[in-house]
Amino acid sequence: MSDMSNEPKTPIAVPIIFVPGIMGSRLARGEEMAWDPDHAGLGDVVASAETRKENLIGDSFNKDYLQVAGQQGSTRKADIKHWKGKMTTVEDLVLKGANHQLGKPMHLAQAVQPQVKRGWGTVYWESYGPFLKHLEAFGKAITESTGNCHVYLPVYAYGYNWTASNKDAGAALAKTIDAAKAEMAELKIACKKVIIVSHSMGGFVSRAASELHNKCNDIHGICHVAMPDNGSPATYKRMKAGFKGSGMVARVLGHTGPNVTAVLGHAPGGLELLPSSNYKQADCSADCWLTLEDKDDAVKLYSGLPYSVYTEARKWWRLVNPKWLEPGNSKLGKISFRDKYISKSLKIALKFQIELGGDKHRNTWIIYGTQGSAFDKVQWQLQKTVAVGNQVAASAQTQLDDVSDQRLAGYANQPPLRDNGTGTITLSHEVKVEKSFLGLPKGATGTMNEVRIMPPSAKGDGTVHRGAGDCATGIQKRLPVNTADDHQDLMSNPEVKKHIHDFIKTVLQDFADCSFNPE
């Protein structure tokens, strides 16, 4: 940008739209809140799988079952409380100085609380609110540094129904892009395109708007933070063993496989986070990401594409236990597996994965963590528990098993004998009774064969492994961040913020009619 004259130029606006990750949007059913993370309490922790499913899914998945809360015009009590408790009135700042002749309002909105108009009330405020405020302050600094012209960067937040397909969310995001441009037109400020910053699954939503809903030419660029690119094996692990920790996602989806499956097994949005046919591991290989291993060997649990894992109903390594789909009514398990899961939710999810493929906006940046741990593959380990004596638990010893290749492959084809929903599955057991008294074991020896999920072996952010950034295709600029910050915490990482600043400033430097000092 070489033109540094003081001649006033036509003001322009470049709206910045932030798209949160899964669970990062506030959702309601009519007047009742279904998911409100800022006001969540102990109920989310202790809720049964049946309660979780009723709250977020209902009887069967319907994309209209939930609505985005916190939108402009809402009279829902929870929204009014949220706006009062989490959002404050922003002073209607006016640009001043010799080079700001027009005196346009900084926040570009006439409402008392312009954030409400721009969707800030639709997202998880405790997690994303500080970032939105930071982005707005950064935009103000940019505006005041643009010398001989006005560049306005109003910040919008886009909440969406994360249980529905990301394609549906992308269609609604396309309308948000149009609405932002229309608001700028009402204010008589030229606006050709927007900038998008996404977090996690919000990357899929952004890509859907750009590539599946023809908004590519309305977007200057998209910066993805911690996007799982072509899915993540962590989704499989969590549907088998639940979430760890006390974070927001763990609170609502649960710490066991049955709790998670009761919701995600019916939710296309969540299922779209599973590894797709384009998935790559941390070393950028497209090899099988699901294995069974003993002390020395390993067998692949699927060949070719991973879809057989998602449609399997009987073998222990299946993604979905049919009984977990309908908590409290196991008789519906087989029916739900076929009609509500395979034919409905999974069909929608796989169609989206195929349609999106690896497509991205032509100006895509990706930021990702590299020093935490993450699953780039899921390894089940065959273990043998040997117990001696009638007090089995007191004398049990567990060791890594070592069996023949043929027997290991045989274990891969077994149905589960018992699944505790936390990552340990019993395949078989044997008991030899040496002496007995009235039919009761005394001095018995027992052997139990189990499989257990091994800890993650790749680097990443706890949810997305670093290969999702290193190996992603169609990237203009990839920015690994040397931090062990958790997936959600990346949005507050100083280095991540700096990279987002650089992304925005780089986009702005493309405007030849506006002098701008990137420093």
Secondary structure as GFF3:
##gff-version 3
##sequence-region A 1 519
A	DSSP	beta_strand	12	13	.	.	.	ID=ss1
A	DSSP	beta_strand	16	19	.	.	.	ID=ss2
A	DSSP	beta_strand	27	29	.	.	.	ID=ss3
A	DSSP	beta_strand	32	35	.	.	.	ID=ss4
A	DSSP	three_ten_helix	37	39	.	.	.	ID=ss5
A	DSSP	alpha_helix	42	46	.	.	.	ID=ss6
A	DSSP	alpha_helix	49	56	.	.	.	ID=ss7
A	DSSP	beta_strand	67	68	.	.	.	ID=ss8
A	DSSP	alpha_helix	77	86	.	.	.	ID=ss9
A	DSSP	alpha_helix	114	117	.	.	.	ID=ss10
A	DSSP	three_ten_helix	120	122	.	.	.	ID=ss11
A	DSSP	alpha_helix	125	144	.	.	.	ID=ss12
A	DSSP	beta_strand	151	152	.	.	.	ID=ss13
A	DSSP	beta_strand	155	157	.	.	.	ID=ss14
A	DSSP	alpha_helix	166	186	.	.	.	ID=ss15
A	DSSP	beta_strand	194	199	.	.	.	ID=ss16
A	DSSP	alpha_helix	202	207	.	.	.	ID=ss17
A	DSSP	pi_helix	208	212	.	.	.	ID=ss18
A	DSSP	three_ten_helix	216	218	.	.	.	ID=ss19
A	DSSP	beta_strand	219	225	.	.	.	ID=ss20
A	DSSP	alpha_helix	233	241	.	.	.	ID=ss21
A	DSSP	alpha_helix	248	253	.	.	.	ID=ss22
A	DSSP	alpha_helix	257	264	.	.	.	ID=ss23
A	DSSP	alpha_helix	268	271	.	.	.	ID=ss24
A	DSSP	beta_strand	290	293	.	.	.	ID=ss25
A	DSSP	beta_strand	298	300	.	.	.	ID=ss26
A	DSSP	alpha_helix	307	311	.	.	.	ID=ss27
A	DSSP	alpha_helix	322	325	.	.	.	ID=ss28
A	DSSP	three_ten_helix	330	332	.	.	.	ID=ss29
A	DSSP	alpha_helix	333	335	.	.	.	ID=ss30
A	DSSP	pi_helix	336	346	.	.	.	ID=ss31
A	DSSP	alpha_helix	347	356	.	.	.	ID=ss32
A	DSSP	beta_strand	364	369	.	.	.	ID=ss33
A	DSSP	beta_strand	372	374	.	.	.	ID=ss34
A	DSSP	beta_strand	378	388	.	.	.	ID=ss35
A	DSSP	three_ten_helix	392	395	.	.	.	ID=ss36
A	DSSP	beta_strand	397	400	.	.	.	ID=ss37
A	DSSP	alpha_helix	405	412	.	.	.	ID=ss38
A	DSSP	beta_strand	418	419	.	.	.	ID=ss39
A	DSSP	beta_strand	424	432	.	.	.	ID=ss40
A	DSSP	beta_strand	435	437	.	.	.	ID=ss41
A	DSSP	beta_strand	440	442	.	.	.	ID=ss42
A	DSSP	beta_strand	445	453	.	.	.	ID=ss43
A	DSSP	beta_strand	458	460	.	.	.	ID=ss44
A	DSSP	alpha_helix	467	470	.	.	.	ID=ss45
A	DSSP	beta_strand	477	481	.	.	.	ID=ss46
A	DSSP	three_ten_helix	488	492	.	.	.	ID=ss47
A	DSSP	alpha_helix	494	508	.	.	.	ID=ss48
###
